């Protein structure tokens, strides 16, 4: 049963994942110009045309997928990037990972360590009852290692 999700849980390049998370955020929050998803038909069935609603998640994911296609990233890799980005919210809700986050300057803003974002590119993911999840302990372990490496280079 888990095999149908196998490519969705494959690790991806950490630097490209960090870049994609920034593309996602900029498109989702409209800090960069993006096409309204409602203006682009996705499919037509029996004379009815369907498109995505203009929601932050749709704007963000469409922007990421476009950028990855433009870079020649394979479909299976794009699916892995997409799954990891879509499930990043559970990482932000984890109490175990709070030390990699702090309140931003604006109300409701959250600053997230780049080490935590990069960790999400390679951390294990599991499929339990057809739901994909990050292995939070693995995310924490990798983020801790990356943070120590950054501090060792003098980059914090």
N, C-alpha and C positions, 0 to 999 in steps of 0.2 A: 504494500500500500504506500509506503514512504517513497518508493522509487519514482513515482510521478512528480515528486518535488525535488529530486536529486539535483538537477541543474540550478534550481532556485536557491539552493543553500551553498553552492560552491563559493569559495573565497574569491575576492576580487583585488585588484591593485589598490593598495591603500592611498596612494597619492591621487589617483584618478577618482577614488571614492570620495576623498575630501573635496576635490573640485566639484564632483557631482552634487554633493550635499550643499555646497554653496550655490550652484546653479538652481537646485530645487528650492532652496530658501528664498533666493532672489525672485524667482518666478512666482512662488506661492504667495509671497508678501507684496508682489507688484512693485518691487524696487528696481526691476529691469523690465523693459517693454516685452510683453508676450502677447501672442494672439489669443483672443477669447476662444476657449475650446468649443463654445456653443456655435461658433461661426464655421467650424470645420466638420462636415459630415464624416462619420466613421463608417456607417454602413446603411444600406437601403434594403428593406424587406417589404415585399408586396406593396410598393409605392410609398411606404413610410420611410422617412429619412431620420436617422438617429445620430446624435452627437453627445459628447460629454458635457455635463453641466459646468458652469463657470464657478468652480470651487478651487480653493488653494491646492488641495492634493492633486487635482486634475491638471491645473496649470503647471505645478512643479514637476509632476511625473512626465507630462508631455514634453516639457523643456529638456529634462534629463535624457529622455529617449531620443529626442531629435539630435542633441549634442553627441550622444554616443554613436548614433547611426552615422552622423557626419564624420566621426573619427574612425569609422570602419570597424567598430566593436561588433563581434558576432551576436546573433540573436540570443543564444544561450547565456552569454556573458551579460548582455543587457538585462535579461530576466533576473540574473543574480544581483546585479546592481539595484534593480527595481525592488526586489524582495527585501534587500538590506535597508534601503532607504525607507520603504513603506513601514518597516518594523522598527525603525529608529526611535519612534515615540515610546516604545516600551523601555528602552534604555534610559530615556529621559525621566521616566517615572520610577526607576529603580533606586531605592534608598541606598543600596550597596554601592552605587556609582555617584552619589551626591558629591563626593570630594573632587570630582572632575568637572563640577559645574558651580557657577556662582551667579547671583543676581546681576542683571545688566543695568545700565544707566537709566534706561527708560522703564516706566512701570510695566510689569509683566514680561520684560525681556530677560532672557537667560543666556549667559555666556557659557559655552561648552568648550572644554579642552580639545585641541586638535588631536591629542593623543587618544582621547576617547573616540572621536570620530574615526580615526585611522584604525583603531582596534576593532571597530564594527565591520571593517572590510574583510578581516580574516578570522574573526571569532567563529567558533562552532555555532551552527544553527541546527535545531532539531524540528522534527515534524511529529506533533502529538495530536492525535484525533483530528487529522487534516488541518492543523493550525501550525504555522511556522513560528518558531520562537528563537530568540537569541539565547545562548548559554551565558547567562549573566556573569557567572563565575569566570568563564573564559574571557569575556569582554574585560572584566576587572583586572585579570592577570595580565593581559596584553597591554591594556592602558597603563598599568603600573610600570611595566617594563619600558614602554615607549616614553613615559614621563621621566624615568630615571636616565634613559639614553639622552633625552633632550637636555636635562639638567647637567649631565656629564659633558655635553658639548657647549654648555653655557647659554643654551637657548631655552628660555622659560616663558 
